[in-house]
Amino acid sequence: MIQTIKIEYTEAQTIRCVARRDIPEANIKEGQVIYLTRSSKNDGTYYIATWNYAEMRWDCRCPATKPCRHNKLISVDCSKPHSLQGFKPASKAEKFAALVQKYDVRYQAPAVIAQAERVAREADEKYRVSPELRKAGAFSILR
């Protein structure tokens, strides 16, 4: 699991972020608020901190004993008002609508029916029995 991120364009002690997509390698879900807290080495390394719902506290991924200085920085930053810059996570209704459209067979029906008709036509042309043989009763097809 990813524990640190290297950022060279800022000197901020804490950076509040909202995940725009799922990041499975860091165990972060879309829309989840995370904090990046600067390492004491001052080399541009930031530790990832996520909210631990079981223990109701911020879970910093640094090797220090808990509560670490990063948790204290996050607590101070949490009391400030924040605004999201152009990001609105999908609502539950929007996510549900997308899943229905992706997996509901009623939305897939025209494509599936067209494919089934094409396969039936190809099979009919490939295994066609001539009308003369059918009339003569030369053979019967067993099912």
ZAGUSE-102202 format. One record per residue: x, y, z of N, C-alpha, C, CB in turn; residue in one letter. Coordinates in steps of 0.001 Angstrom, whole numbers, plus 524288, in hexadecimal, padded with zeros to 5 digits. Glycine has a CB too. Example, Ala and Ser with C-alpha at 12.3 -4.5 7.8 and 13.67 -1.06 7.14 Angstrom:
+-------+-------+-------+-------+-------+-------+-------+-------+-------+-------+-------+-------+------+
!   n_x !   n_y !   n_z !  ca_x !  ca_y !  ca_z !   c_x !   c_y !   c_z !  cb_x !  cb_y !  cb_z ! type !
+-------+-------+-------+-------+-------+-------+-------+-------+-------+-------+-------+-------+------+
! 83386 ! 7E9C6 ! 81E78 ! 8300C ! 7EE6C ! 81E78 ! 83390 ! 7F31C ! 81E78 ! 82C2C ! 7EE87 ! 82356 !    A !
! 83232 ! 7F736 ! 81BA8 ! 83566 ! 7FBDC ! 81BE4 ! 83264 ! 8001E ! 81EBE ! 83704 ! 7FDAA ! 8165D !    S !
+-------+-------+-------+-------+-------+-------+-------+-------+-------+-------+-------+-------+------+
//
This chain:
+-------+-------+-------+-------+-------+-------+-------+-------+-------+-------+-------+-------+------+
!   n_x !   n_y !   n_z !  ca_x !  ca_y !  ca_z !   c_x !   c_y !   c_z !  cb_x !  cb_y !  cb_z ! type !
+-------+-------+-------+-------+-------+-------+-------+-------+-------+-------+-------+-------+------+
! 80345 ! 7FB71 ! 80000 ! 80000 ! 80000 ! 80000 ! 8037C ! 804DC ! 80000 ! 7FC42 ! 7FFF7 ! 804BD !    M !
! 801F2 ! 808B1 ! 7FCE1 ! 804EA ! 80D8E ! 7FC82 ! 80475 ! 8108D ! 801A2 ! 802F8 ! 810F1 ! 7F7DF !    I !
! 808E9 ! 81269 ! 803A9 ! 808EB ! 81552 ! 8088B ! 80A81 ! 81AFC ! 807D4 ! 80C80 ! 812C0 ! 80C63 !    Q !
! 80DA5 ! 81C10 ! 803D8 ! 80F8E ! 82164 ! 8030D ! 80ED7 ! 82319 ! 7FD72 ! 81549 ! 821D1 ! 80494 !    T !
! 80EEA ! 8283D ! 7FCC3 ! 80EAB ! 82AA2 ! 7F795 ! 812DA ! 82EDA ! 7F770 ! 8090E ! 82CF4 ! 7F65F !    I !
! 8158C ! 82F40 ! 7F313 ! 819A1 ! 8333E ! 7F26B ! 8173E ! 837E3 ! 7EF83 ! 81E84 ! 83100 ! 7EF5E !    K !
! 81757 ! 83C7E ! 7F213 ! 8154E ! 84151 ! 7EFB5 ! 81984 ! 8457F ! 7F036 ! 81008 ! 84322 ! 7F263 !    I !
! 81B07 ! 847CB ! 7EBD0 ! 81F49 ! 84B91 ! 7EBE2 ! 81D8A ! 8512E ! 7EAE4 ! 82343 ! 84A10 ! 7E7E9 !    E !
! 8189F ! 85219 ! 7E9CA ! 816F3 ! 85757 ! 7E850 ! 814B1 ! 85A85 ! 7ECD2 ! 812FF ! 856F9 ! 7E412 !    Y !
! 814AD ! 85882 ! 7F190 ! 81280 ! 85B5C ! 7F5F6 ! 8158D ! 85A4B ! 7FAF2 ! 80CCB ! 859F0 ! 7F6B8 !    T !
! 81503 ! 85DDA ! 7FE9F ! 8177C ! 85D43 ! 803B8 ! 8135B ! 85CC1 ! 8080A ! 81B1F ! 861F0 ! 804D5 !    E !
! 80E76 ! 85BEF ! 8069E ! 80A37 ! 85BC0 ! 80A6A ! 80AEB ! 85733 ! 80E30 ! 804F3 ! 85B51 ! 807A2 !    A !
! 80972 ! 85815 ! 81318 ! 809D6 ! 853E9 ! 81708 ! 80590 ! 84FCF ! 8164A ! 8097F ! 8563A ! 81C90 !    Q !
! 800D8 ! 85189 ! 814F7 ! 7FC88 ! 84DE0 ! 813FD ! 7F9CD ! 84F65 ! 80EF6 ! 7F896 ! 84DD0 ! 818A0 !    T !
! 7F81A ! 84B7C ! 80C1B ! 7F524 ! 84C4E ! 8074C ! 7F045 ! 848F2 ! 807B5 ! 7F874 ! 84AEA ! 80244 !    I !
! 7EBB9 ! 84B75 ! 80759 ! 7E6C4 ! 8489B ! 80774 ! 7E54B ! 8474A ! 801E0 ! 7E25B ! 84BD9 ! 80A2E !    R !
! 7E3EF ! 8424B ! 800E2 ! 7E2AF ! 8407D ! 7FB9B ! 7DD8A ! 83D7D ! 7FBA3 ! 7E71F ! 83D08 ! 7F96A !    C !
! 7DB00 ! 83D70 ! 7F726 ! 7D66E ! 83A2C ! 7F644 ! 7D7B8 ! 836BD ! 7F19B ! 7D152 ! 83D85 ! 7F551 !    V !
! 7D734 ! 831A0 ! 7F245 ! 7D883 ! 82DF6 ! 7EE16 ! 7D48C ! 82E69 ! 7E9AB ! 7D8B4 ! 8284C ! 7F02D !    A !
! 7D66B ! 82F4C ! 7E4FA ! 7D2FB ! 82FBE ! 7E068 ! 7D19F ! 82A73 ! 7DE16 ! 7D585 ! 8331F ! 7DC44 !    R !
! 7D483 ! 8266C ! 7DF97 ! 7D36F ! 82117 ! 7DDCF ! 7D589 ! 81D59 ! 7E1E7 ! 7D5F0 ! 81FFC ! 7D850 !    R !
! 7D412 ! 81867 ! 7E16E ! 7D619 ! 81472 ! 7E504 ! 7DBF1 ! 813BA ! 7E427 ! 7D331 ! 80F32 ! 7E449 !    D !
! 7DED0 ! 81325 ! 7E878 ! 7E46F ! 8120F ! 7E83A ! 7E551 ! 80D1B ! 7EB73 ! 7E7D9 ! 816DA ! 7EA5A !    I !
! 7E49A ! 8087C ! 7E921 ! 7E4D6 ! 803A3 ! 7EC29 ! 7EA30 ! 80292 ! 7EE8F ! 7E353 ! 7FF1F ! 7E8C1 !    P !
! 7EE60 ! 8043C ! 7EC08 ! 7F393 ! 80335 ! 7EE2E ! 7F495 ! 80638 ! 7F332 ! 7F7B7 ! 80490 ! 7EA31 !    E !
! 7F179 ! 80A56 ! 7F434 ! 7F1EF ! 80D52 ! 7F90A ! 7ED25 ! 80C8A ! 7FC89 ! 7F2AA ! 81322 ! 7F7D2 !    A !
! 7E989 ! 80925 ! 7FADF ! 7E4B9 ! 80806 ! 7FDC2 ! 7E18C ! 80D06 ! 7FE94 ! 7E600 ! 80576 ! 80312 !    N !
! 7E0D0 ! 81001 ! 7FA60 ! 7DDE7 ! 814E7 ! 7FA87 ! 7D965 ! 81484 ! 7F6A4 ! 7E184 ! 819AF ! 7F941 !    I !
! 7D4BE ! 81611 ! 7F85E ! 7D00E ! 815D8 ! 7F520 ! 7CEE4 ! 81B31 ! 7F2CC ! 7CB5C ! 813E4 ! 7F851 !    K !
! 7CBF7 ! 81B3F ! 7EE70 ! 7CA6C ! 8201B ! 7EBE1 ! 7C739 ! 82372 ! 7EFA2 ! 7C748 ! 81EFA ! 7E6D9 !    E !
! 7C881 ! 82878 ! 7EFE4 ! 7C5B7 ! 82C1D ! 7F33E ! 7C7A4 ! 82C40 ! 7F8D4 ! 7C01E ! 82AD3 ! 7F339 !    G !
! 7CB41 ! 828CB ! 7FA33 ! 7CD40 ! 82897 ! 7FF8D ! 7D106 ! 82D1D ! 80082 ! 7CFFC ! 8234C ! 8009E !    Q !
! 7D092 ! 82F82 ! 80529 ! 7D41F ! 833B9 ! 806AC ! 7D903 ! 83146 ! 808FF ! 7D17C ! 83792 ! 80AA4 !    V !
! 7DD7A ! 832F5 ! 80713 ! 7E27E ! 83125 ! 80934 ! 7E5D7 ! 835EF ! 80A61 ! 7E55F ! 82D57 ! 8054A !    I !
! 7E98D ! 83539 ! 80DCF ! 7ED49 ! 8395C ! 80F01 ! 7F2BF ! 83778 ! 80D9F ! 7ECFA ! 83AFE ! 814DA !    Y !
! 7F5D5 ! 83B08 ! 80B95 ! 7FB5E ! 83A1A ! 80AB4 ! 7FE3A ! 83D8D ! 80E9C ! 7FD0D ! 83B4D ! 804DA !    L !
! 8016C ! 83B31 ! 811E9 ! 80447 ! 83E33 ! 815DC ! 80A16 ! 83DB2 ! 814D8 ! 802EB ! 83C55 ! 81B78 !    T !
! 80CBA ! 84217 ! 81518 ! 8124A ! 84264 ! 813C4 ! 815A6 ! 83F65 ! 817A6 ! 8140D ! 84811 ! 8138D !    R !
! 81976 ! 83C9F ! 815A1 ! 81D36 ! 839CE ! 818D7 ! 820DB ! 83DAD ! 81B8F ! 8205F ! 835E3 ! 8157E !    S !
! 822F7 ! 83C1F ! 81FF7 ! 8268C ! 83F9B ! 822CD ! 82BD7 ! 84015 ! 8201D ! 82752 ! 83DA5 ! 8285D !    S !
! 82CE1 ! 83CDC ! 81C42 ! 831DA ! 83D1D ! 81965 ! 8321C ! 841BC ! 815A6 ! 832B5 ! 83817 ! 8165F !    K !
! 82DA1 ! 84416 ! 81471 ! 82D4B ! 84883 ! 810D4 ! 82FA0 ! 8474A ! 80B77 ! 8300A ! 84D37 ! 81327 !    N !
! 82EBE ! 842A5 ! 8098C ! 830AD ! 8412C ! 8045F ! 82C3C ! 840B5 ! 80060 ! 833A8 ! 83C01 ! 804B3 !    D !
! 827B7 ! 842D7 ! 801B4 ! 82345 ! 84296 ! 7FE1B ! 8200D ! 83DAD ! 7FEBB ! 82525 ! 842F4 ! 7F898 !    G !
! 82124 ! 83A92 ! 802B1 ! 81E2C ! 835CE ! 8039B ! 8197E ! 83703 ! 80712 ! 821A5 ! 8318C ! 8061E !    T !
! 814EE ! 8351B ! 80579 ! 81023 ! 835DD ! 8086C ! 80DD8 ! 83085 ! 809CB ! 80C26 ! 83935 ! 80546 !    Y !
! 80C0C ! 83001 ! 80EA8 ! 8096E ! 82B3A ! 8105A ! 80394 ! 82BBD ! 80F50 ! 80A7F ! 82A1F ! 8163D !    Y !
! 80125 ! 82766 ! 80DD2 ! 7FB8A ! 82742 ! 80CD1 ! 7F8BD ! 82618 ! 811EC ! 7FA28 ! 8231E ! 80893 !    I !
! 7F4B3 ! 8291E ! 81312 ! 7F177 ! 82828 ! 817AC ! 7EBC9 ! 827A4 ! 815F4 ! 7F219 ! 82C9D ! 81BC7 !    A !
! 7E94C ! 8236E ! 81782 ! 7E3CE ! 82277 ! 8163D ! 7E0B2 ! 82207 ! 81B4A ! 7E32E ! 81D6D ! 812E1 !    T !
! 7DB99 ! 822AD ! 81AE7 ! 7D839 ! 82259 ! 81F7F ! 7D72B ! 81CA9 ! 820B5 ! 7D309 ! 8255A ! 81EA5 !    W !
! 7D81D ! 81B2D ! 8259C ! 7D712 ! 815E1 ! 82779 ! 7D1B6 ! 815F4 ! 82A11 ! 7DB72 ! 813EB ! 82B5F !    N !
! 7CDCC ! 813B7 ! 82775 ! 7C872 ! 813E3 ! 82975 ! 7C7C1 ! 8107A ! 82E48 ! 7C4A3 ! 81230 ! 8253F !    Y !
! 7CAAF ! 80C4D ! 82EBE ! 7CA2B ! 808D5 ! 83341 ! 7CBEF ! 80B84 ! 83848 ! 7CD55 ! 803D5 ! 83266 !    A !
! 7D04C ! 80E60 ! 837F1 ! 7D26D ! 810F7 ! 83C9A ! 7D117 ! 816C2 ! 83CDB ! 7D849 ! 81052 ! 83CC0 !    E !
! 7CE5A ! 818C8 ! 838C8 ! 7CCA8 ! 81E3E ! 83892 ! 7D141 ! 82204 ! 83952 ! 7C87A ! 81F42 ! 83CBF !    M !
! 7D55C ! 82142 ! 83630 ! 7D9E7 ! 824B8 ! 8366B ! 7DCBB ! 82478 ! 83131 ! 7DDA4 ! 8232E ! 83B00 !    R !
! 7E037 ! 8283F ! 83056 ! 7E36C ! 8283E ! 82BA1 ! 7E7B9 ! 82432 ! 82C3E ! 7E5C2 ! 82DBD ! 82A8E !    W !
! 7E88F ! 82133 ! 8281E ! 7EC64 ! 81CFE ! 8283A ! 7F0FA ! 81E8A ! 824B7 ! 7E9E8 ! 817AF ! 8266D !    D !
! 7F52D ! 82064 ! 82727 ! 7F9D8 ! 821F8 ! 82445 ! 7FD2C ! 81D1F ! 8233D ! 7FD06 ! 82633 ! 82758 !    C !
! 7FFAB ! 81CF8 ! 81EC2 ! 802C9 ! 81867 ! 81D43 ! 80899 ! 8191E ! 81E4C ! 801F6 ! 81734 ! 81792 !    R !
! 809FA ! 81CCF ! 821A5 ! 80F7A ! 81D9A ! 822E5 ! 8113D ! 8198A ! 826ED ! 8106B ! 8233C ! 824F8 !    C !
! 81655 ! 81894 ! 8276D ! 81836 ! 81493 ! 82B13 ! 8185A ! 81654 ! 830C8 ! 81D91 ! 812E1 ! 8297E !    P !
! 81718 ! 81B3A ! 831F2 ! 8175F ! 81D33 ! 83754 ! 8130B ! 81AD2 ! 83AB0 ! 816F7 ! 82339 ! 83766 !    A !
! 813BB ! 81B30 ! 83FD4 ! 80FB2 ! 81946 ! 84362 ! 80AF6 ! 81CE9 ! 84317 ! 811D0 ! 818E8 ! 8491A !    T !
! 80669 ! 81ABB ! 843E6 ! 80192 ! 81DB3 ! 84363 ! 7FFBF ! 81F84 ! 848B7 ! 7FD4F ! 81A6C ! 840B7 !    K !
! 7FD76 ! 8240E ! 84941 ! 7FC87 ! 827F8 ! 84537 ! 80182 ! 82AE9 ! 843D3 ! 7F858 ! 82BCD ! 846FE !    P !
! 80274 ! 82B69 ! 83EC8 ! 80734 ! 82E02 ! 83CEF ! 80628 ! 833D1 ! 83BFD ! 8093C ! 82B64 ! 837DE !    C !
! 80A37 ! 836A6 ! 83AA3 ! 809A3 ! 83C3F ! 839AC ! 80642 ! 83D48 ! 834E3 ! 80EFA ! 83ECA ! 838FA !    R !
! 80619 ! 8398A ! 8313F ! 802E1 ! 83A2B ! 82C95 ! 7FD16 ! 83A51 ! 82E09 ! 803F2 ! 835B8 ! 828AC !    H !
! 7FB80 ! 836F7 ! 831BF ! 7F608 ! 836F3 ! 83378 ! 7F495 ! 83C2E ! 835E6 ! 7F50F ! 83280 ! 83768 !    N !
! 7F82C ! 83E82 ! 838C5 ! 7F71D ! 8439A ! 83B2A ! 7F689 ! 847D3 ! 836FC ! 7FB83 ! 84515 ! 83F04 !    K !
! 7F9CC ! 8479E ! 832F0 ! 7F95E ! 84B64 ! 82EA4 ! 7F424 ! 84ACF ! 82BC9 ! 7FDEE ! 84AB0 ! 82AC4 !    L !
! 7F283 ! 845F5 ! 82B15 ! 7ED8C ! 844FD ! 8286E ! 7E908 ! 846FB ! 82BC0 ! 7ECDC ! 83F1E ! 82742 !    I !
! 7E93A ! 84619 ! 830CE ! 7E506 ! 847F0 ! 83447 ! 7E476 ! 84DE1 ! 83407 ! 7E617 ! 84639 ! 839F4 !    S !
! 7E8D7 ! 850A3 ! 833C4 ! 7E8AA ! 85656 ! 8334B ! 7E63B ! 857E0 ! 82E19 ! 7EE32 ! 858B4 ! 833CE !    V !
! 7E7BB ! 8552B ! 829F0 ! 7E5C3 ! 85676 ! 824BD ! 7DFFA ! 8551D ! 82429 ! 7E8EC ! 8539B ! 82097 !    D !
! 7DE22 ! 8511D ! 826DD ! 7D8A4 ! 84F8E ! 82678 ! 7D4F3 ! 853C3 ! 8286F ! 7D7BB ! 84A92 ! 8297C !    C !
! 7D6C3 ! 8570A ! 82BF1 ! 7D35D ! 85B1B ! 82E14 ! 7D2B4 ! 85FB8 ! 82A53 ! 7D589 ! 85D08 ! 83344 !    S !
! 7D5D0 ! 86007 ! 8263A ! 7D56C ! 8644B ! 8226C ! 7D12C ! 8631C ! 81E66 ! 7DABB ! 8652F ! 81FAA !    K !
! 7CE96 ! 8672B ! 81C4D ! 7CAD4 ! 8663F ! 81812 ! 7CDC3 ! 86500 ! 812F7 ! 7C732 ! 86B1C ! 81754 !    P !
! 7CBA8 ! 86158 ! 80FF3 ! 7CE17 ! 85FC4 ! 80B06 ! 7CA15 ! 85FFF ! 806A7 ! 7D071 ! 85A36 ! 80B73 !    H !
! 7CBEF ! 8608E ! 801EC ! 7C87B ! 8605F ! 7FD66 ! 7CACD ! 85CA4 ! 7F967 ! 7C7AD ! 865E9 ! 7FB02 !    S !
! 7C753 ! 859E9 ! 7F6C1 ! 7C90F ! 8566D ! 7F293 ! 7C9B6 ! 85998 ! 7ED9C ! 7C524 ! 851DB ! 7F1B9 !    L !
! 7CDCC ! 85889 ! 7EAC0 ! 7CEE9 ! 85B83 ! 7E60B ! 7CD49 ! 8586D ! 7E13C ! 7D4BA ! 85CEE ! 7E5C3 !    Q !
! 7C868 ! 85915 ! 7DFB4 ! 7C684 ! 856C6 ! 7DADC ! 7C5AA ! 850E9 ! 7DAF9 ! 7CA2E ! 857FC ! 7D6B0 !    G !
! 7C52D ! 84E8E ! 7DF85 ! 7C457 ! 848E9 ! 7DFB3 ! 7BF56 ! 847C2 ! 7E2B1 ! 7C90F ! 84616 ! 7E240 !    F !
! 7BBFD ! 844B1 ! 7E03B ! 7B73A ! 842FB ! 7E2D5 ! 7B6EE ! 83D17 ! 7E21D ! 7B236 ! 845D2 ! 7E095 !    K !
! 7B78B ! 83A1A ! 7E651 ! 7B742 ! 8346D ! 7E5B8 ! 7B1CD ! 832C8 ! 7E401 ! 7B8BD ! 831AE ! 7EADC !    P !
! 7B18D ! 82E7F ! 7E13D ! 7AC89 ! 82C89 ! 7DF56 ! 7A919 ! 82B07 ! 7E3F1 ! 7AD52 ! 827D2 ! 7DBA4 !    A !
! 7A418 ! 82C76 ! 7E38F ! 7A070 ! 82B0F ! 7E7B9 ! 79F2C ! 82543 ! 7E753 ! 79B5C ! 82E67 ! 7E768 !    S !
! 79CA0 ! 82339 ! 7EB5C ! 79B1C ! 81DB3 ! 7EB4D ! 79763 ! 81C93 ! 7E6CF ! 79893 ! 81C27 ! 7F082 !    K !
! 793E1 ! 8203F ! 7E5B8 ! 79024 ! 81F81 ! 7E176 ! 792EF ! 81F44 ! 7DC2E ! 78C12 ! 823EE ! 7E175 !    A !
! 796D8 ! 822A9 ! 7DB67 ! 799C6 ! 822A2 ! 7D677 ! 79CE6 ! 81DA1 ! 7D5DC ! 79D6E ! 8275D ! 7D62A !    E !
! 79F4C ! 81BD1 ! 7DA2C ! 7A240 ! 816EA ! 7D9ED ! 79E9B ! 8125A ! 7D8BD ! 7A534 ! 815F1 ! 7DF1B !    K !
! 799F9 ! 8124B ! 7DB35 ! 79639 ! 80E17 ! 7DA4F ! 79459 ! 80E1C ! 7D4AA ! 79190 ! 80E9A ! 7DE09 !    F !
! 79339 ! 812C2 ! 7D28E ! 79179 ! 81326 ! 7CD22 ! 795A0 ! 8111B ! 7C962 ! 7901A ! 818D1 ! 7CBCA !    A !
! 79A8F ! 81248 ! 7CA7B ! 79ED0 ! 81062 ! 7C721 ! 79F37 ! 80A6E ! 7C764 ! 7A40F ! 812E4 ! 7C8C0 !    A !
! 79EA0 ! 80834 ! 7CC12 ! 79EDE ! 80286 ! 7CC9B ! 79A47 ! 7FFE4 ! 7C9E4 ! 79EFA ! 800FE ! 7D25D !    L !
! 79596 ! 80228 ! 7CA5D ! 79101 ! 7FFF0 ! 7C7C3 ! 791D3 ! 7FFEB ! 7C1E7 ! 78C08 ! 80303 ! 7C92A !    V !
! 793B9 ! 80442 ! 7BFDC ! 79490 ! 8048E ! 7BA3A ! 798B5 ! 800AC ! 7B86E ! 79624 ! 80A15 ! 7B8AC !    Q !
! 79C99 ! 7FFB1 ! 7BBBC ! 7A0D5 ! 7FC30 ! 7BA39 ! 79F2C ! 7F674 ! 7BA70 ! 7A58A ! 7FD0F ! 7BDBC !    K !
! 79C0F ! 7F4F9 ! 7BE71 ! 79AF5 ! 7EF72 ! 7BF4F ! 7955D ! 7EDC1 ! 7BE44 ! 79C48 ! 7EE1F ! 7C4B4 !    Y !
! 791A4 ! 7F14D ! 7BDA1 ! 78C33 ! 7EFCF ! 7BCC1 ! 78B87 ! 7EDE5 ! 7B728 ! 78879 ! 7F472 ! 7BDE1 !    D !
! 7893D ! 7E946 ! 7B693 ! 788B9 ! 7E6E4 ! 7B15D ! 784FF ! 7E9F1 ! 7ADE5 ! 786D8 ! 7E142 ! 7B1D5 !    V !
! 78174 ! 7ECF1 ! 7B02C ! 77DDD ! 7F000 ! 7ACED ! 780CB ! 7F425 ! 7A9D0 ! 779A8 ! 7F295 ! 7B052 !    R !
! 7850E ! 7F629 ! 7ABE8 ! 7882E ! 7F9F3 ! 7A906 ! 78BA1 ! 7F745 ! 7A504 ! 78B81 ! 7FD29 ! 7ACC1 !    Y !
! 78CD1 ! 7F25B ! 7A5EF ! 7902E ! 7EF6E ! 7A262 ! 78D06 ! 7EC8B ! 79E3F ! 79387 ! 7EB95 ! 7A56D !    Q !
! 787E9 ! 7EC56 ! 79EC9 ! 78499 ! 7E925 ! 79B6B ! 7855D ! 7EA2D ! 79598 ! 77F02 ! 7EA0A ! 79CCB !    A !
! 78545 ! 7EEFF ! 793A7 ! 785DA ! 7EFBD ! 78DFA ! 78AF1 ! 7ED7C ! 78BDB ! 78593 ! 7F582 ! 78CA8 !    P !
! 78F32 ! 7EE39 ! 78E96 ! 79434 ! 7EC30 ! 78CBB ! 7944A ! 7E63C ! 78CFC ! 798BA ! 7EE76 ! 78FF8 !    A !
! 79234 ! 7E405 ! 7912C ! 7922E ! 7DE50 ! 791CD ! 78E9C ! 7DBCF ! 78DC4 ! 7906D ! 7DCC6 ! 7975F !    V !
! 78A05 ! 7DE1C ! 78CDB ! 78656 ! 7DBFF ! 788FC ! 788B1 ! 7DC3D ! 7838B ! 7811C ! 7DF03 ! 7891F !    I !
! 78B3A ! 7E08A ! 7823B ! 78DA7 ! 7E110 ! 77D13 ! 791EA ! 7DCF7 ! 77C58 ! 78FF0 ! 7E696 ! 77C5B !    A !
! 79504 ! 7DC07 ! 78065 ! 7991F ! 7D815 ! 78007 ! 796C6 ! 7D2A5 ! 77F82 ! 79CB6 ! 7D856 ! 784D0 !    Q !
! 79299 ! 7D170 ! 7826E ! 79018 ! 7CC4D ! 7821B ! 78DBC ! 7CB6E ! 77CB4 ! 78BD9 ! 7CBC3 ! 78653 !    A !
! 78B55 ! 7CF79 ! 77A70 ! 78924 ! 7CEF6 ! 7752F ! 78D64 ! 7CE0A ! 77120 ! 78603 ! 7D3D2 ! 773C6 !    E !
! 791CA ! 7D0A7 ! 771B5 ! 79624 ! 7CFEB ! 76E0F ! 7983B ! 7CA59 ! 76E5E ! 79A8D ! 7D3D9 ! 76F36 !    R !
! 798E5 ! 7C853 ! 77318 ! 79AD1 ! 7C2FB ! 773CA ! 796EC ! 7BF16 ! 77186 ! 79BCD ! 7C1CE ! 779A2 !    V !
! 791CD ! 7C004 ! 77242 ! 78DCC ! 7BC7A ! 77027 ! 78DDC ! 7BC77 ! 76A37 ! 7885B ! 7BE0C ! 77221 !    A !
! 78E7F ! 7C11A ! 767C7 ! 78ECE ! 7C15C ! 7620A ! 7938F ! 7BE68 ! 76002 ! 78F04 ! 7C714 ! 76032 !    R !
! 79817 ! 7BF26 ! 7628D ! 79CD7 ! 7BC69 ! 760DD ! 79C2B ! 7B684 ! 7615C ! 7A196 ! 7BE38 ! 76416 !    E !
! 799DF ! 7B4B9 ! 76595 ! 7990C ! 7AF1A ! 7664D ! 7952F ! 7AD00 ! 7624B ! 79714 ! 7ADF4 ! 76BDC !    A !
! 79116 ! 7B00B ! 7610F ! 78D2F ! 7AE61 ! 75D45 ! 78FA3 ! 7ADE0 ! 757DA ! 78894 ! 7B23F ! 75D24 !    D !
! 7930B ! 7B196 ! 7566E ! 79597 ! 7B159 ! 75150 ! 7998B ! 7ACE7 ! 75111 ! 79848 ! 7B68B ! 75017 !    E !
! 79C37 ! 7ABE9 ! 7555C ! 7A04B ! 7A7EE ! 75563 ! 79DFC ! 7A268 ! 75540 ! 7A3C2 ! 7A894 ! 75A34 !    K !
! 799B6 ! 7A192 ! 75801 ! 7977E ! 79C48 ! 7587D ! 79241 ! 79BCA ! 755B9 ! 796D9 ! 79AD7 ! 75E3B !    Y !
! 79185 ! 79E72 ! 75168 ! 78C94 ! 79E60 ! 74E8A ! 78BE5 ! 79916 ! 74BBA ! 78C60 ! 7A2F9 ! 74A89 !    R !
! 78725 ! 79713 ! 74C0C ! 785C9 ! 79230 ! 7495C ! 782B0 ! 793A7 ! 7447E ! 7828F ! 78E5C ! 74D05 !    V !
! 7840C ! 7914C ! 7402D ! 78169 ! 792AE ! 73B4A ! 77BAE ! 790E9 ! 73B73 ! 78445 ! 7902F ! 7368E !    S !
! 7783B ! 793EC ! 738EF ! 7729D ! 79293 ! 738F3 ! 7717E ! 78D4B ! 73663 ! 76F80 ! 796D0 ! 73623 !    P !
! 774AE ! 78BAA ! 7327F ! 773C4 ! 786AB ! 72FE3 ! 77465 ! 7821D ! 733B6 ! 77788 ! 78603 ! 72B3E !    E !
! 77875 ! 78283 ! 73718 ! 77949 ! 77E46 ! 73ADF ! 774F0 ! 77E32 ! 73F01 ! 77EAE ! 77EE0 ! 73D8C !    L !
! 772FD ! 782A1 ! 7406D ! 76EC9 ! 782D0 ! 7444C ! 769C9 ! 78059 ! 74226 ! 76DBC ! 7887C ! 745F9 !    R !
! 76884 ! 7818E ! 73D3C ! 763B9 ! 77F80 ! 73ADD ! 76410 ! 779A3 ! 73A0A ! 762A3 ! 78235 ! 735AA !    K !
! 76884 ! 777D6 ! 73881 ! 76916 ! 77249 ! 73747 ! 7690F ! 76EFC ! 73C2D ! 76E16 ! 77153 ! 7343C !    A !
! 76A0D ! 77144 ! 740C5 ! 76A24 ! 76E37 ! 74594 ! 76ED9 ! 76AAA ! 745CB ! 76533 ! 76B08 ! 74618 !    G !
! 77315 ! 76C56 ! 7434D ! 777C6 ! 76921 ! 74311 ! 77A33 ! 76869 ! 7486F ! 77BB9 ! 76B88 ! 73F60 !    A !
! 7796B ! 76C0B ! 74BCD ! 77BA3 ! 76B8C ! 75121 ! 77865 ! 76EF7 ! 754C4 ! 781A2 ! 76D33 ! 7514D !    F !
! 77941 ! 76E21 ! 759BE ! 776C8 ! 77177 ! 75DB4 ! 77B00 ! 77320 ! 761A0 ! 77220 ! 76E87 ! 7608B !    S !
! 77A25 ! 77799 ! 763BA ! 77DE3 ! 779A4 ! 7677D ! 77C27 ! 777FB ! 76CE9 ! 77E5D ! 77FB2 ! 76718 !    I !
! 77FA4 ! 77555 ! 76FD1 ! 77E66 ! 7739F ! 77517 ! 77FC9 ! 777F7 ! 778E9 ! 78156 ! 76E80 ! 77677 !    L !
! 77C79 ! 7789B ! 77CB7 ! 77D87 ! 77C8E ! 780B2 ! 77E04 ! 77A14 ! 785EF ! 7794F ! 780AD ! 780CD !    R !
+-------+-------+-------+-------+-------+-------+-------+-------+-------+-------+-------+-------+------+
//
